[in-house]
Amino acid sequence: MSTEANKTLVRRFWEGVFNQKNLAVIDEVCAADCVLHDPSGPIRGREGLKQFIGMYLGAFPDFHITIEDIIAEGDRVVVRQTTTATHQGELMGIPPTGKRVTLSGIHLTRVADGKMVEEWANDDVLGLLQQLGVIPPMG
């Protein structure tokens, strides 16, 4: 696939899954054995990815991603994004706070045979936990 086709595929993932709340898009754009390399540990396969993302969408029903940059070279696509959301459901044992949060992230995706096969995630989870009041702000 061309770099433009790869960018279109990755954009479809972000827009469809997070902004349209359509987890079925994962079946469309991700390989069956896809892997998300998240700091919390690897998330394997489409079902694992649906469960992981579903946890966040359940905690933040108004989850919205803005793609700030999308850059592709060869089989790699990098997305720099900003997330806004309101904490309305439990997240990893944290009860809903009702707080509105904004966080940034950078994700590197590898595409093969027209599917997302591997992604490395780096999101500002520390900033998220600080905004939720779970961890005190630094300084």
Phi and psi in degrees as a GROMACS rama.xvg file:
@    title "Ramachandran Plot"
@    xaxis  label "Phi"
@    yaxis  label "Psi"
@TYPE xy
-76.0441  164.268  SER-2
-62.8794  -34.9491  THR-3
-66.1705  -40.3923  GLU-4
-64.8914  -38.6609  ALA-5
-63.8635  -42.3434  ASN-6
-63.2659  -40.6399  LYS-7
-62.2766  -42.8564  THR-8
-60.8462  -48.0524  LEU-9
-67.6101  -39.9668  VAL-10
-61.652  -39.0657  ARG-11
-59.7592  -40.5137  ARG-12
-59.2948  -55.3331  PHE-13
-61.8195  -47.3659  TRP-14
-67.9319  -45.9893  GLU-15
-70.3694  -47.754  GLY-16
-74.2386  -51.3719  VAL-17
-87.9749  -45.8509  PHE-18
-83.1849  -32.2386  ASN-19
-98.4211  -4.81824  GLN-20
57.6085  41.3053  LYS-21
-114.243  91.8593  ASN-22
-66.5286  -18.3896  LEU-23
-63.8221  -20.9785  ALA-24
-61.7719  -28.3032  VAL-25
-58.9985  -41.2358  ILE-26
-63.9333  -32.1564  ASP-27
-74.7134  -40.7147  GLU-28
-110.443  -14.7325  VAL-29
-106.56  142.945  CYS-30
-67.0618  152.389  ALA-31
-57.5916  -35.112  ALA-32
-103.754  28.9866  ASP-33
-59.3737  156.066  CYS-34
-134.224  129.766  VAL-35
-103.657  117.249  LEU-36
-88.9034  94.9631  HIS-37
-103.842  148.528  ASP-38
-55.7554  -25.6017  PRO-39
-77.0158  -10.8199  SER-40
132.937  163.988  GLY-41
-70.5154  140.367  PRO-42
-110.467  121.029  ILE-43
-112.966  136.46  ARG-44
77.7366  163.76  GLY-45
-61.3159  -42.9616  ARG-46
-66.4924  -40.3894  GLU-47
-61.3361  -41.3894  GLY-48
-64.7237  -42.0944  LEU-49
-62.2766  -42.2328  LYS-50
-64.9435  -43.9233  GLN-51
-64.3262  -49.707  PHE-52
-68.3773  -37.7975  ILE-53
-58.7868  -35.2252  GLY-54
-59.5179  -44.5153  MET-55
-70.2208  -41.696  TYR-56
-66.385  -31.0337  LEU-57
-69.3085  -37.8983  GLY-58
-78.0456  -29.1316  ALA-59
-130.511  77.4809  PHE-60
-61.6941  -22.6341  PRO-61
-98.9811  18.6722  ASP-62
-45.2966  126.288  PHE-63
-139.181  131.848  HIS-64
-105.111  133.704  ILE-65
-113.162  120.955  THR-66
-80.6416  114.701  ILE-67
-84.6349  -40.1738  GLU-68
-144.875  144.898  ASP-69
-139.593  120.583  ILE-70
-130.138  135.614  ILE-71
-130.868  143.858  ALA-72
-149.215  125.108  GLU-73
60.5542  -127.791  GLY-74
-95.3189  12.1473  ASP-75
-113.984  140.688  ARG-76
-130.381  129.44  VAL-77
-110.695  131.102  VAL-78
-119.463  127.138  VAL-79
-105.908  122.3  ARG-80
-133.1  159.166  GLN-81
-119.876  132.573  THR-82
-110.279  136.193  THR-83
-124.439  142.638  THR-84
-168.63  161.806  ALA-85
-116.547  128.817  THR-86
-76.9402  99.6328  HIS-87
-117.405  -3.36388  GLN-88
-141.382  166.344  GLY-89
-62.2723  139.83  GLU-90
-132.04  109.148  LEU-91
49.3544  45.5212  MET-92
86.3795  -4.78699  GLY-93
-89.1083  117.236  ILE-94
-66.8168  156.223  PRO-95
-56.4127  135.629  PRO-96
-106.658  -18.6593  THR-97
76.1889  3.78906  GLY-98
-81.1699  141.759  LYS-99
-87.2249  130.923  ARG-100
-124.582  155.384  VAL-101
-135.953  128.533  THR-102
-143.5  158.693  LEU-103
-110.998  161.447  SER-104
-159.228  158.947  GLY-105
-131.328  130.416  ILE-106
-128.091  134.372  HIS-107
-111.622  122.388  LEU-108
-117.04  137.364  THR-109
-104.221  131.703  ARG-110
-112.456  136.616  VAL-111
-143.328  135.511  ALA-112
52.5984  38.4758  ASP-113
76.2298  14.5551  GLY-114
-132.9  151.041  LYS-115
-74.6721  122.979  MET-116
-111.777  -25.8614  VAL-117
-154.182  141.093  GLU-118
-142.783  139.331  GLU-119
-111.788  123.247  TRP-120
-108.24  139.587  ALA-121
-141.348  93.4324  ASN-122
-111.333  153.761  ASP-123
-78.8949  71.7043  ASP-124
-69.5272  -34.1949  VAL-125
-59.1408  -47.4403  LEU-126
-60.9943  -38.1878  GLY-127
-61.0855  -49.6141  LEU-128
-64.121  -34.1447  LEU-129
-67.0715  -43.6085  GLN-130
-65.1724  -30.941  GLN-131
-78.633  -11.6164  LEU-132
85.693  10.8552  GLY-133
-78.4841  -36.138  VAL-134
-121.608  134.133  ILE-135
-67.1143  148.15  PRO-136
-63.3169  150.909  PRO-137
-76.6899  149.96  MET-138
